[in-house]
Amino acid sequence: MSTRTIPARSGNSRVTQQVNGAPRLNHSLFDLLRADGFGFFGAREPEALLVGRSRYPTFVKNGVAIALQQSRCLSLERGDAIVYDADPTDVVVWALKTQPKFRRTGRARQAMASLIRKADITGVTLFLEPVPLEEGAMSREQLSGFYQSFGFTSNDSRNQVMQRDPQDIDRPVQPTRD
């Protein structure tokens, strides 16, 4: 994964108090994940997920770890995923890792559904790059399909950078099955 951080673009108007006319609760995504029973490890703790050469704040529940970074977004430029400083309502999902003994049990799907629901409640836009992080993990194509089932979309044919905008919180998150 080749990424670099760029300061926020001027005139970024993504911070909103409402999405689809529905007011958002005054809680952070991270607070809601903790309240849902996710354990938390800060980026400087050894339990935090290491992606490339960086550790990211990590939430862990039922054998699944999710590494997130707030106030960042991803964009595809000249074939590379570029990281930008962004508003607090933008979060990059750096990794979703399931312990090998819990793979193919639906736990990653449950964790992602929980993350998505909380992102919708808090009005957070999620960004990710669907890249396999280790041997035995899903392929890029499988990961793209997994994330598309949760409403992530991409502007490029290879799904190199994917984004999910907050949805109306009146309907439950139901990932589609392939």
GROMACS elastic network, one bead per residue, 0.5 to 0.9 nm:
[ bonds ]
;  ai    aj funct       b0    kb
    1    52     6  0.75031   500
    1    80     6  0.82680   500
    1    81     6  0.76225   500
    1   129     6  0.82592   500
    1   131     6  0.74753   500
    2    80     6  0.62954   500
    2    81     6  0.64448   500
    2    82     6  0.78040   500
    3    74     6  0.87784   500
    3    80     6  0.68297   500
    3    81     6  0.54215   500
    3    83     6  0.60608   500
    4    81     6  0.78548   500
    4    82     6  0.53884   500
    4    83     6  0.54314   500
    4    84     6  0.78863   500
    5    72     6  0.86266   500
    5    82     6  0.64974   500
    5    84     6  0.51882   500
    5    85     6  0.68161   500
    6     9     6  0.84100   500
    6    82     6  0.75361   500
    6    83     6  0.61953   500
    6    85     6  0.61112   500
    7    10     6  0.89990   500
    7    83     6  0.88213   500
    7    84     6  0.58054   500
    7    86     6  0.77890   500
    8    11     6  0.89023   500
    8    12     6  0.75394   500
    8    72     6  0.86346   500
    8    84     6  0.58055   500
    8    86     6  0.52706   500
    8    87     6  0.81015   500
    9    12     6  0.60013   500
    9    84     6  0.80018   500
    9    85     6  0.79483   500
    9    86     6  0.78174   500
   10    13     6  0.88726   500
   12    15     6  0.80551   500
   12    86     6  0.79080   500
   12    87     6  0.78892   500
   13    16     6  0.77746   500
   13    87     6  0.85036   500
   14    86     6  0.86739   500
   14    87     6  0.68611   500
   14    89     6  0.74846   500
   14    90     6  0.83234   500
   15    87     6  0.63253   500
   15    88     6  0.75308   500
   15    89     6  0.62689   500
   15    90     6  0.87233   500
   15   123     6  0.87825   500
   16    19     6  0.71725   500
   16    24     6  0.89522   500
   16    89     6  0.83109   500
   16   123     6  0.77939   500
   17    22     6  0.84835   500
   17    23     6  0.60756   500
   17    24     6  0.61520   500
   17    25     6  0.88660   500
   17   123     6  0.78335   500
   18    21     6  0.54417   500
   18    22     6  0.52373   500
   18    24     6  0.58680   500
   18   123     6  0.73920   500
   19    22     6  0.54506   500
   19    23     6  0.67671   500
   19    24     6  0.74126   500
   19   120     6  0.86391   500
   19   123     6  0.64439   500
   19   166     6  0.69738   500
   19   167     6  0.73186   500
   19   168     6  0.70931   500
   20    23     6  0.85098   500
   20   166     6  0.87675   500
   20   167     6  0.74749   500
   20   168     6  0.61776   500
   21   168     6  0.86549   500
   22   168     6  0.73561   500
   22   169     6  0.79469   500
   23   121     6  0.89542   500
   23   123     6  0.88661   500
   24    27     6  0.83844   500
   24   120     6  0.85167   500
   24   121     6  0.60281   500
   24   122     6  0.55231   500
   24   123     6  0.63107   500
   25    28     6  0.84580   500
   25   121     6  0.66098   500
   25   122     6  0.60160   500
   25   123     6  0.85893   500
   26   122     6  0.73375   500
   27    30     6  0.83095   500
   27    31     6  0.64251   500
   27    32     6  0.69027   500
   27   121     6  0.86945   500
   27   122     6  0.65605   500
   28    31     6  0.51623   500
   28    32     6  0.64333   500
   28    33     6  0.87538   500
   28    89     6  0.89116   500
   28   118     6  0.87323   500
   28   119     6  0.88313   500
   28   122     6  0.63597   500
   28   124     6  0.89783   500
   29    32     6  0.52441   500
   29    33     6  0.62841   500
   29    34     6  0.87692   500
   29    89     6  0.88645   500
   29   115     6  0.81371   500
   29   118     6  0.59496   500
   29   119     6  0.60470   500
   29   121     6  0.82150   500
   29   122     6  0.60912   500
   29   123     6  0.87602   500
   29   124     6  0.74977   500
   30    33     6  0.51883   500
   30    34     6  0.63284   500
   30    35     6  0.86804   500
   30    40     6  0.88180   500
   30    59     6  0.85670   500
   30    70     6  0.89721   500
   30   118     6  0.87693   500
   31    34     6  0.52200   500
   31    35     6  0.61955   500
   31    36     6  0.86928   500
   32    36     6  0.61699   500
   32    37     6  0.89085   500
   32    38     6  0.89744   500
   32   115     6  0.89957   500
   32   118     6  0.64200   500
   32   122     6  0.87784   500
   33    36     6  0.50418   500
   33    37     6  0.67534   500
   33    38     6  0.56421   500
   33    39     6  0.83746   500
   33    40     6  0.87750   500
   33    59     6  0.75726   500
   33   114     6  0.78692   500
   33   115     6  0.71512   500
   33   118     6  0.71624   500
   34    37     6  0.53533   500
   34    39     6  0.63380   500
   34    40     6  0.69843   500
   34    59     6  0.78936   500
   35    38     6  0.71898   500
   36   114     6  0.82864   500
   37    60     6  0.86156   500
   37    61     6  0.69731   500
   38    59     6  0.55717   500
   38    60     6  0.52174   500
   38    62     6  0.85673   500
   39    58     6  0.80993   500
   39    59     6  0.54208   500
   39    61     6  0.63613   500
   40    48     6  0.83706   500
   40    57     6  0.73050   500
   40    58     6  0.57576   500
   40    60     6  0.64405   500
   41    44     6  0.79871   500
   41    45     6  0.59994   500
   41    46     6  0.81671   500
   41    47     6  0.62674   500
   41    48     6  0.53759   500
   41    49     6  0.87350   500
   41    56     6  0.85424   500
   41    57     6  0.58024   500
   41    58     6  0.51883   500
   41    59     6  0.65204   500
   41    60     6  0.81708   500
   42    45     6  0.54498   500
   42    46     6  0.86557   500
   42    47     6  0.82922   500
   42    48     6  0.63188   500
   42    55     6  0.85633   500
   42    56     6  0.70432   500
   42    58     6  0.65489   500
   42    59     6  0.89346   500
   43    46     6  0.79610   500
   43    47     6  0.85085   500
   43    48     6  0.56321   500
   43    49     6  0.79103   500
   43    50     6  0.88455   500
   43    54     6  0.83267   500
   43    55     6  0.51409   500
   43    58     6  0.72187   500
   44    47     6  0.85727   500
   44    48     6  0.71794   500
   44    55     6  0.69438   500
   44    56     6  0.79412   500
   44    57     6  0.81263   500
   45    48     6  0.56072   500
   45    55     6  0.83058   500
   45    57     6  0.85929   500
   46    49     6  0.79438   500
   46    50     6  0.87148   500
   46    55     6  0.83420   500
   47    50     6  0.86698   500
   47    58     6  0.79397   500
   48    55     6  0.58953   500
   48    56     6  0.60045   500
   48    57     6  0.59846   500
   48    58     6  0.51671   500
   48    59     6  0.82326   500
   48    65     6  0.87143   500
   48    67     6  0.75068   500
   49    54     6  0.82777   500
   49    55     6  0.54702   500
   49    56     6  0.59517   500
   49    57     6  0.74470   500
   49    58     6  0.61771   500
   49    65     6  0.76357   500
   49    66     6  0.79293   500
   49    67     6  0.61554   500
   49    94     6  0.88749   500
   49    95     6  0.76460   500
   49    97     6  0.87031   500
   50    53     6  0.65896   500
   50    54     6  0.55570   500
   50    56     6  0.67668   500
   50    67     6  0.86015   500
   50    95     6  0.88540   500
   51    54     6  0.55170   500
   51    55     6  0.61705   500
   51    56     6  0.76093   500
   51    67     6  0.86092   500
   51    94     6  0.70765   500
   51    95     6  0.72581   500
   51   133     6  0.77881   500
   52    55     6  0.81912   500
   52   133     6  0.89183   500
   55    58     6  0.85419   500
   55    67     6  0.83105   500
   56    67     6  0.55341   500
   56    68     6  0.62298   500
   56    69     6  0.65044   500
   56    94     6  0.76218   500
   56    95     6  0.89689   500
   57    66     6  0.83127   500
   57    67     6  0.55769   500
   57    68     6  0.57107   500
   57    69     6  0.66058   500
   58    65     6  0.63817   500
   58    66     6  0.54262   500
   58    68     6  0.63069   500
   58    69     6  0.89165   500
   58    95     6  0.88835   500
   59    64     6  0.82084   500
   59    65     6  0.55572   500
   59    66     6  0.51871   500
   59    67     6  0.64669   500
   59    68     6  0.79859   500
   60    63     6  0.68466   500
   60    64     6  0.55930   500
   60    66     6  0.64668   500
   60    67     6  0.88726   500
   60   111     6  0.89564   500
   61    64     6  0.54455   500
   61    65     6  0.66685   500
   61    66     6  0.88717   500
   61   107     6  0.88677   500
   61   111     6  0.75418   500
   62    65     6  0.85101   500
   62    98     6  0.88622   500
   62   102     6  0.83797   500
   62   107     6  0.69914   500
   62   108     6  0.89922   500
   62   111     6  0.85188   500
   63    97     6  0.84367   500
   63    98     6  0.58559   500
   63    99     6  0.54778   500
   63   100     6  0.87484   500
   63   101     6  0.84308   500
   63   102     6  0.64205   500
   63   103     6  0.89630   500
   63   107     6  0.75680   500
   63   108     6  0.85729   500
   64    96     6  0.70925   500
   64    97     6  0.56968   500
   64    99     6  0.63860   500
   64   102     6  0.80839   500
   64   107     6  0.67849   500
   64   108     6  0.60913   500
   64   111     6  0.70336   500
   65    95     6  0.76623   500
   65    96     6  0.57512   500
   65    97     6  0.52092   500
   65    98     6  0.63794   500
   65    99     6  0.82789   500
   65   108     6  0.85398   500
   65   111     6  0.84718   500
   66    93     6  0.71957   500
   66    94     6  0.75839   500
   66    95     6  0.55946   500
   66    97     6  0.65323   500
   66    98     6  0.88994   500
   66   111     6  0.81792   500
   66   112     6  0.85463   500
   66   115     6  0.89302   500
   67    92     6  0.84106   500
   67    93     6  0.59584   500
   67    94     6  0.52752   500
   67    95     6  0.50203   500
   67    96     6  0.65811   500
   67    97     6  0.85756   500
   68    91     6  0.65947   500
   68    92     6  0.56314   500
   68    94     6  0.57173   500
   68    95     6  0.73913   500
   69    72     6  0.64369   500
   69    73     6  0.89105   500
   69    90     6  0.86037   500
   69    91     6  0.55008   500
   69    92     6  0.52149   500
   69    93     6  0.67357   500
   69    94     6  0.73488   500
   70    73     6  0.84581   500
   70    86     6  0.82894   500
   70    87     6  0.81569   500
   70    88     6  0.59824   500
   70    89     6  0.74516   500
   70    90     6  0.61414   500
   70    92     6  0.65649   500
   71    84     6  0.84630   500
   71    85     6  0.59711   500
   71    89     6  0.65798   500
   71    90     6  0.51656   500
   71    91     6  0.57839   500
   71    92     6  0.80358   500
   72    83     6  0.65393   500
   72    84     6  0.55267   500
   72    87     6  0.70608   500
   72    88     6  0.77390   500
   72    89     6  0.87238   500
   72    90     6  0.56354   500
   72    91     6  0.54797   500
   72    92     6  0.59230   500
   72   127     6  0.84327   500
   73    82     6  0.82198   500
   73    83     6  0.57222   500
   73    84     6  0.52945   500
   73    85     6  0.66289   500
   73    86     6  0.60245   500
   73    87     6  0.85281   500
   73    90     6  0.58490   500
   73    91     6  0.62226   500
   73    92     6  0.57964   500
   73   125     6  0.85412   500
   73   126     6  0.77746   500
   73   127     6  0.59701   500
   73   128     6  0.83666   500
   73   163     6  0.89310   500
   74    81     6  0.61908   500
   74    82     6  0.54578   500
   74    84     6  0.61831   500
   74    92     6  0.71443   500
   74   127     6  0.60048   500
   74   128     6  0.70148   500
   74   129     6  0.81042   500
   74   161     6  0.67726   500
   74   162     6  0.82336   500
   74   163     6  0.83188   500
   75    80     6  0.81242   500
   75    81     6  0.56039   500
   75    82     6  0.51946   500
   75    83     6  0.66367   500
   75    84     6  0.76105   500
   75   127     6  0.87012   500
   75   161     6  0.65744   500
   75   162     6  0.87545   500
   76    79     6  0.61066   500
   76    80     6  0.55248   500
   76    82     6  0.60369   500
   76    83     6  0.89957   500
   76   155     6  0.87656   500
   76   156     6  0.82946   500
   76   160     6  0.73890   500
   76   161     6  0.62628   500
   77    80     6  0.54172   500
   77    81     6  0.64945   500
   77    82     6  0.67059   500
   78    81     6  0.85080   500
   79   160     6  0.83007   500
   80   160     6  0.83292   500
   81   129     6  0.75442   500
   81   160     6  0.73542   500
   81   161     6  0.65821   500
   83    92     6  0.87447   500
   85    90     6  0.89975   500
   86    89     6  0.79535   500
   86    90     6  0.62155   500
   86    91     6  0.84922   500
   87    90     6  0.55930   500
   87    91     6  0.86264   500
   88    91     6  0.73851   500
   88   124     6  0.79805   500
   89   119     6  0.87893   500
   89   122     6  0.78816   500
   89   123     6  0.64774   500
   89   125     6  0.61086   500
   89   126     6  0.85553   500
   90   123     6  0.89294   500
   90   124     6  0.56707   500
   90   126     6  0.61249   500
   90   127     6  0.75658   500
   91   124     6  0.68607   500
   91   125     6  0.62526   500
   91   126     6  0.50484   500
   91   127     6  0.62369   500
   91   128     6  0.87384   500
   92   125     6  0.85203   500
   92   126     6  0.57520   500
   92   128     6  0.56823   500
   92   129     6  0.87856   500
   93    96     6  0.74849   500
   93   126     6  0.67444   500
   93   127     6  0.60471   500
   93   128     6  0.51432   500
   93   129     6  0.79846   500
   94   127     6  0.85672   500
   94   128     6  0.63812   500
   94   129     6  0.75035   500
   95   128     6  0.82787   500
   95   129     6  0.88564   500
   95   130     6  0.86993   500
   95   131     6  0.86781   500
   95   133     6  0.78883   500
   96   108     6  0.73803   500
   96   111     6  0.88236   500
   96   112     6  0.82702   500
   97   100     6  0.89086   500
   97   108     6  0.76291   500
   97   133     6  0.83098   500
   97   137     6  0.86099   500
   98   101     6  0.81568   500
   98   102     6  0.63323   500
   98   103     6  0.60012   500
   98   107     6  0.77040   500
   98   108     6  0.64126   500
   98   137     6  0.89798   500
   99   102     6  0.54861   500
   99   103     6  0.65714   500
  100   103     6  0.53424   500
  100   104     6  0.89471   500
  100   136     6  0.85661   500
  100   137     6  0.89744   500
  101   104     6  0.87669   500
  101   105     6  0.89841   500
  102   105     6  0.58540   500
  102   106     6  0.82920   500
  102   107     6  0.70898   500
  102   108     6  0.87379   500
  103   106     6  0.74422   500
  103   107     6  0.74560   500
  103   108     6  0.78160   500
  104   107     6  0.77495   500
  104   108     6  0.84432   500
  105   108     6  0.79298   500
  105   109     6  0.87462   500
  106   109     6  0.51682   500
  106   110     6  0.62371   500
  106   111     6  0.87216   500
  107   111     6  0.61305   500
  107   112     6  0.85345   500
  108   111     6  0.50405   500
  108   112     6  0.60459   500
  108   113     6  0.84823   500
  109   112     6  0.51345   500
  109   113     6  0.60723   500
  109   114     6  0.86030   500
  109   146     6  0.83422   500
  109   175     6  0.81033   500
  110   113     6  0.50829   500
  110   114     6  0.62235   500
  110   115     6  0.86663   500
  111   114     6  0.51173   500
  111   115     6  0.62163   500
  111   116     6  0.86204   500
  112   116     6  0.60098   500
  112   117     6  0.85164   500
  112   147     6  0.87758   500
  112   150     6  0.80660   500
  113   116     6  0.50786   500
  113   117     6  0.61149   500
  113   118     6  0.86457   500
  113   150     6  0.75197   500
  113   173     6  0.63659   500
  113   174     6  0.75760   500
  113   175     6  0.73330   500
  114   117     6  0.51885   500
  114   118     6  0.62889   500
  114   119     6  0.85616   500
  114   173     6  0.84192   500
  115   118     6  0.52740   500
  115   119     6  0.60695   500
  115   120     6  0.86341   500
  116   120     6  0.61461   500
  116   121     6  0.86325   500
  116   124     6  0.89351   500
  116   126     6  0.84093   500
  116   150     6  0.76906   500
  116   164     6  0.87622   500
  116   166     6  0.82568   500
  116   173     6  0.73344   500
  117   120     6  0.51387   500
  117   121     6  0.62584   500
  117   122     6  0.87380   500
  117   166     6  0.89051   500
  117   167     6  0.88401   500
  117   169     6  0.76022   500
  117   172     6  0.76514   500
  117   173     6  0.63075   500
  118   122     6  0.61528   500
  118   123     6  0.83671   500
  118   124     6  0.82440   500
  119   122     6  0.52305   500
  119   123     6  0.57999   500
  119   125     6  0.69670   500
  119   126     6  0.75676   500
  119   165     6  0.87157   500
  119   166     6  0.64620   500
  119   167     6  0.86835   500
  120   123     6  0.50764   500
  120   124     6  0.62422   500
  120   125     6  0.81511   500
  120   165     6  0.80224   500
  120   167     6  0.55033   500
  120   168     6  0.69853   500
  120   169     6  0.59797   500
  121   124     6  0.78721   500
  121   166     6  0.78727   500
  121   167     6  0.84712   500
  121   168     6  0.84255   500
  121   169     6  0.61000   500
  122   166     6  0.81686   500
  123   165     6  0.80183   500
  123   166     6  0.53216   500
  123   167     6  0.79735   500
  124   164     6  0.87114   500
  124   165     6  0.70134   500
  124   166     6  0.58349   500
  125   163     6  0.71169   500
  125   164     6  0.56844   500
  125   166     6  0.57082   500
  126   152     6  0.83376   500
  126   162     6  0.82759   500
  126   163     6  0.56278   500
  126   164     6  0.51584   500
  126   165     6  0.65815   500
  126   166     6  0.81554   500
  127   152     6  0.83607   500
  127   161     6  0.71814   500
  127   162     6  0.56907   500
  127   164     6  0.65573   500
  127   165     6  0.88383   500
  128   131     6  0.88655   500
  128   152     6  0.88955   500
  128   160     6  0.84846   500
  128   161     6  0.58675   500
  128   162     6  0.53114   500
  128   163     6  0.65299   500
  128   164     6  0.89393   500
  129   144     6  0.87278   500
  129   159     6  0.78060   500
  129   160     6  0.56898   500
  129   162     6  0.60851   500
  129   163     6  0.89016   500
  130   139     6  0.86124   500
  130   140     6  0.57536   500
  130   141     6  0.81863   500
  130   142     6  0.88205   500
  130   143     6  0.55925   500
  130   144     6  0.58697   500
  130   147     6  0.80109   500
  130   159     6  0.74954   500
  130   160     6  0.66684   500
  130   161     6  0.72214   500
  130   162     6  0.75547   500
  131   138     6  0.86364   500
  131   139     6  0.74586   500
  131   140     6  0.54287   500
  131   143     6  0.73226   500
  131   144     6  0.87243   500
  131   160     6  0.82881   500
  132   135     6  0.77908   500
  132   136     6  0.86951   500
  132   137     6  0.58707   500
  132   138     6  0.61410   500
  132   139     6  0.58792   500
  132   140     6  0.61115   500
  132   143     6  0.77004   500
  133   137     6  0.69374   500
  133   138     6  0.88426   500
  134   137     6  0.57487   500
  134   138     6  0.88385   500
  135   138     6  0.86070   500
  136   139     6  0.86948   500
  138   141     6  0.79175   500
  138   142     6  0.56288   500
  138   143     6  0.59539   500
  139   142     6  0.50870   500
  139   143     6  0.60634   500
  139   144     6  0.84864   500
  140   143     6  0.50611   500
  140   144     6  0.60337   500
  140   145     6  0.86200   500
  140   159     6  0.86002   500
  140   160     6  0.87849   500
  141   144     6  0.50786   500
  141   145     6  0.62721   500
  141   146     6  0.86205   500
  141   158     6  0.85147   500
  141   159     6  0.84126   500
  142   145     6  0.51465   500
  142   146     6  0.61424   500
  142   147     6  0.87135   500
  143   147     6  0.61910   500
  143   148     6  0.84501   500
  144   147     6  0.52625   500
  144   148     6  0.59886   500
  144   149     6  0.86117   500
  144   152     6  0.84695   500
  144   153     6  0.89926   500
  144   158     6  0.88105   500
  144   159     6  0.64860   500
  144   160     6  0.86081   500
  144   162     6  0.82248   500
  145   149     6  0.62120   500
  145   150     6  0.89728   500
  145   178     6  0.79138   500
  146   149     6  0.53231   500
  146   150     6  0.71542   500
  146   175     6  0.87390   500
  146   176     6  0.88902   500
  146   177     6  0.86110   500
  146   178     6  0.85823   500
  147   150     6  0.52993   500
  147   151     6  0.68036   500
  147   152     6  0.55340   500
  147   153     6  0.81954   500
  147   162     6  0.81641   500
  147   175     6  0.89646   500
  148   151     6  0.50236   500
  148   153     6  0.62360   500
  148   154     6  0.89013   500
  148   162     6  0.85614   500
  148   175     6  0.86602   500
  148   176     6  0.84586   500
  149   152     6  0.72750   500
  149   174     6  0.86006   500
  149   175     6  0.51018   500
  149   177     6  0.66923   500
  149   178     6  0.78130   500
  150   164     6  0.82250   500
  150   173     6  0.77957   500
  150   174     6  0.75309   500
  150   176     6  0.69739   500
  151   163     6  0.84139   500
  151   164     6  0.61344   500
  151   165     6  0.84187   500
  151   175     6  0.78582   500
  151   176     6  0.88242   500
  152   162     6  0.58098   500
  152   163     6  0.51552   500
  152   165     6  0.79314   500
  153   159     6  0.77171   500
  153   161     6  0.84352   500
  153   162     6  0.52862   500
  153   163     6  0.54358   500
  153   164     6  0.63839   500
  154   157     6  0.74858   500
  154   158     6  0.82462   500
  154   159     6  0.53133   500
  154   160     6  0.74088   500
  154   161     6  0.60852   500
  154   163     6  0.63421   500
  154   164     6  0.89210   500
  155   158     6  0.87609   500
  155   159     6  0.72396   500
  155   160     6  0.86940   500
  155   161     6  0.78072   500
  155   162     6  0.77537   500
  156   159     6  0.55177   500
  156   160     6  0.67459   500
  156   161     6  0.76190   500
  156   162     6  0.88041   500
  157   160     6  0.79203   500
  158   161     6  0.84386   500
  159   162     6  0.61541   500
  164   167     6  0.85431   500
  166   169     6  0.83337   500
  167   170     6  0.87739   500
  167   171     6  0.86314   500
  168   171     6  0.65700   500
  169   172     6  0.70551   500
  169   173     6  0.85451   500
  171   174     6  0.87412   500
